[in-house]
Amino acid sequence: MPDRGPDMDAKTLAVLTAAADQPPDVSTDRLLARLSRNRDLVLFIIAALIFLFFSLTTSTFLREFNLLNILRNTSLITIVAVGMTFVLIAGEIDLSVGSAYGVLTVLMGMLVVAVGLSPWLAMPIVILAGAAVGLFNGLFIVGFGIPSFIVTLAMLAGFRSLALIISGERPFTPRGTDVFYDLTGGNMLLPLGEDRVLHVPWLIIWMIPVVVIGGIVLAYTRFGYHVYATGGNREAARDTGINVARVRLSVFVLTSALCGLAAALVFGYLHAAAPTTGVGFEFRVIGAVVVGGTALTGGRGSILGTLLGAVIIGMITGGMVLFGYSQNVGDMATGLLIMVVGSLDLGLRRHLRSRAW
């Protein structure tokens, strides 16, 4: 009840008292709580609406070339975003994924072009090198207690410079043909009839097991539970016997290893390894995870949400290009989307906490 001042009459006091005693809008709170619990369904509806919007407003969005291009770009983002989902849920962040992706792509090119290795042999080497990059980052973060933001921000610049140095600022372009390039940059042809063939990019085929395995590990294994617990309350997780340091180190190793996989795939897709590969890539990866509902504060998120977030960002970026805008405008629209989604998510969680839902 409000304090009664000397000039407050009985009528004013009655109005204020009635307003203070009014029950909250329970139906609205229940709706918001359901939306919060069914976040992936909401994201699916948003993705469907964006798809419908671009289909109706542009004449080329539904063309096979455009859809295949969106799927390929989304696949590479999603592969690394699966690892980033683990990182953010654990309460950390990795800003170096774009630069790591770039330097690992250059390494793939060097192994194939300069050293002469088969791309099939170079691929696991690059993935292991990626895991070593994550281990390097994680040891600084966990071992020395330096915040992940600072370490990975430094590595963002460091790995980008390293890519330029070891490549001599020149791209590596392989000669000859190999089935590796067909199974990374080509399409799987699925017959739909006598005269119809469905083109499925091989990058999608590589992405699917990463998404499925990542989703199972995060949702149904002890390690996944430990990741959620570490991001939700680190001290409480440590008190229950969880090796928090190992969990934090593992998520960085996983993410950088997936950067290695994406680097090998993009080398096969583009048939080249340029030192500028991955510029701005970290923005799209983190954006996909945040739009997908993973909390930057840790403890909440899903692989399905990340996949939907990557699809949404891929459609927005591709759709803006079809409207005649540059990639920069598409990134600006993506940045605005991230800000809106993050603000709405934070406001929703604050509201539900205040109402004890």
N, C-alpha and C positions, 0 to 999 in steps of 0.2 A: 504494500500500500504506500502511496506517495506521502511524503511529509506534508503536514498541513501548515501552510504559511499563514501569516496574520491577515492577508487580504483574500484568502480563498473562501468563497461562500459555499453553502451546503450543496447547491446544484452542481458546481464544478467538481467538488469532492466526490459526489455520487458518480459522475461521468467517468472520472479517472479511475475510481475504484472498480467500476464495472469493466473497464477496458483491461485493467490489470488482472482481473479474475477470469477473463475469457479463456476458454480452453484453446489449445493450438488446433490448427486445421489438420486433423488426423488423416483425412483422405489424401490430402496433398503430400503429407509426409510418407504415407504408405506407398504412394506412386513413386516418389523420389527414391525410396528405399528399394523398391522393385527394379527401377531403372539402374540403380547402382549395382544390384546383385546380378542383373542380366545385361551387363555391359557389352558382351560380345554380340548379343542379339541386336542391341541398339546400333552397334558399329556396322553390322551386316545390313541393316535397313538404310543407314547413311550411305554405305557403299553402293547399294542398289539405286538409291535416289541420284547419286552423282553419276552413275553409269547411264541412267535414264536421261538426265539433264544433257550430258554431252552427246548422247545418241540423237536427241531431238534438235539440238542447237547447231550441230556441225554435220556436214554431209560425208565426212571421211572418217569419223570416229569408229564406225563399225566395219571399216574395211580391214581385210585380213592383215595387210602389212602393218597398219597402225596397232591393231590388237596384239600381234605377235611382238612388236617392238616394246609395247608396254609390259607384256608378260616377261620378256627377257630382262628388262631393267628391274622390274619388281623382284624377279627371282634372285638376282645378285644382292639386292638390298636385303631381302628377307633372310638369306643364308647368314649374313653377318648379324642381322637384327635378332636372330634366335639367340646368339651368344650374348648380345647386348641386353636382351631381356633378363638373362640370368644375372648380369652385372648390376642392372638397376634394381632388380628385386632384392639383391644382396646389400643394397644401400650404397653402391659405388657408382662410378661413371668412367667411361673410357672415351676420351676425346681423340685418341690417336688412331682409331680404326681406319680412317681415310688414308692417312700417311702410311700406316703399316700395310694396307691393301696396295698402295702404290709401290712401295719398295719391294714387296713380295712379288708383284707383277714383274718388276724389273729383274728380280732374281730368277723368276721362271724364264724370262727371255734370255738371260745370260746363260743359264744351264742348257737351254735348247740350242740357241744360235751360236754362242761363243764356245761352249764346252762340247757341244755335239751330243748331248744326252737325248734319249727318247723322251717325248713329253710325258709318257706314262711313268717313266722313272723319275723325271723331274718333279712331277706333281706331288708324290708323297714327301719328297725332300722339302718342297716349299711349305707344305702343311706342317712338317716338323719344325721348320724355321719359324713359322708363324707361332707355334706353341712356345718356342724359345723366346720370341718377342714378348708374349704374354707373361712368361715366367720372369723375364727381366723387369717388366713393369710391376708385376705383383710383388717381387722381392723388395723393391724400393718402397712400395705402398705398405706392405705388411711388415717387412723386416725393420724398416726405419721409421714407420709411423707417419709417413708423409701423405697428406690427403691425395686421393686418386685424381682429383681435379688438377692439382699442380703437376703431378708426375706425367699424366697423359697429355696435358697441355704442352709441356716441354717436349715430349716425344712427338707430338704433332708436327712441331717445327723440325725436330731432329731427324725423324725418318724421312720427311719430305726432302730435306737437304741431302740426306744419304742417297736417296733415289737419284737425285740429279748428279751427284758426284760419281757414283759407281757406273752410271750409264753414260757418262760424258755428255749428258744432256741430249742424247740421241736415242731414238727408239730402236728396239730390236725386232727385226722382221724375219721370221723363219722362211726357208725355201723348201720347196717340195710339198708333198701331201702326206697326210697320215690320217688314219681313221679317228684319231683323237680330235681333230678339228671338226670332223663331221658329228661326233658325239658330244660336242660342247657348243659349237656355233650353229649347227644345222637343226633340222626338224625331224621328228619322228612322224612318219606318214601312216595314218590309220585309215583304211578304206571304209567309206560309208555307203558304198554302192558301186555301180559300174563306172560312173563318171565323176564321183565325188570322193575327195580325199581330205581328211582332217589333218592339218599341220599342227603338231604339238612341239614347241621348242624343247630341245634337249636340256636346256637350262632349267626348265620346269621339272623335268624328270630328276635332275640332280637335286633340286630344291626339296622335293617331296619327302625323301627319307630324312633330310635334316630337320624339317618341320615336325614330322611324325615322331622321330626319336627324341627330339628336344621337348616336344609336348608331353610324351610319356615320362621322360626322366623328371621333368619339372613337376608334374602333377601326381605321379604314382610311385616315386622312389624315395628312399631315405635321403639321398643327396638333395632332391628337390625340396623336401621338407626342411632340410637344414638351410637351404638358400633362403626360403621364406622366413624362417626363424631368425637367421642372421640379420636380414634387412628389417624385420619387424621390431626386434629388440635385441641388440647385440649382447648386452650384459646378461639378459635373461637366458639367451641361447647358450652363452658360455657357462652359466650356472647349471644348466641342465646337462652338461657334458659334451656339447657340440664343439668340435674343433673349428672355431670361427676363423682362425688364421688360414687353415687349410681350405675352407670353403671360399674365402675371399681370393686366395691365390688361384684356386681352380677355375673360378669364373673368368678371370683374365686370360688364363691359358686357353680355355675353351674358345673364347671370343677371337683371340688372335689366330688360333688354329683354323677357325672358320674363315678368317680373312685370307689365310693361305689357300684354302679351298676355292674361295671366290676369285683370288688372283689367278690361279691356274685355269679356272673356267673362262675368265674374261680374256685371257691370253689366247685360248682356243677359239673363242667367239670372234674376237677382233683380228686374230692372226697377227698380232703385234703386241709389243710391250713398251709403252711410252712412260717416261719418268713423271709425267703430269697426271697419270692415271689416279683417280680417286680424289681429285680436288673437290671439296664440298661433300664427299661421300659420307663423312661422319654426321653431317647435318641431316641427311636423308635417313640414315640408319637410326639415329637417336629420335628423329621425328616420327618414324614409323612406330617405334616402341612407345613413345609418349602418346601419340594419337591412338594407339592400340590399347590404352588404358593402364599401362604400367606406371606406378607412382614413382616420381623422382626421389621421394623420401624413403623408398624401399618397402618391402614386405607385401607388395600386391602387384599382380600382373599375370598374363597368360600368353602362351605361344599363339593360340588362335587369334587373340586380340592383336598381337604384333603382325600376324599375317594380314589381317583385315586393314590394319593401319598402313602397311606397305602398299596394299592394293589401292587404298584411298589416295595416298600420296602419288603413286604412279599414274592414276587416272587424272588427277588434278594437273600434274606436270605435263603429261601428254596432251590433255585437253587444252591447256593454255597455249601450247605450241600450235595446235590446230586453229586457235583463234587468231594466230598471227603474231603472238608475243614470243619473246625470247625465253630461253631457259631461265634467265635471271628473274623474269617476271613470275614464272612458275615457282621458283624457289621462294620468292617474296610471298606469293599466295600460300605456299606451304608453311612458311614462318608465321603468317597471320593465323592459319588454322591451328598450329601448335599452341600459339598464345591463347587463342579462344578456348581450345579444348582443355589446356592446363588450368586456365582460370575457372572454367565451369566445374571441372573436377574438384578443384580445391574448394570452391564455394559450396558444392554439394556435400562434400565430406564434412566441412565445418558446420553446415546446417544440420546434417543428420546427427553429428555428435552433440550439438546443442539440444536436440530433441531426444537424445538418448536412444536412437534407433540403432 
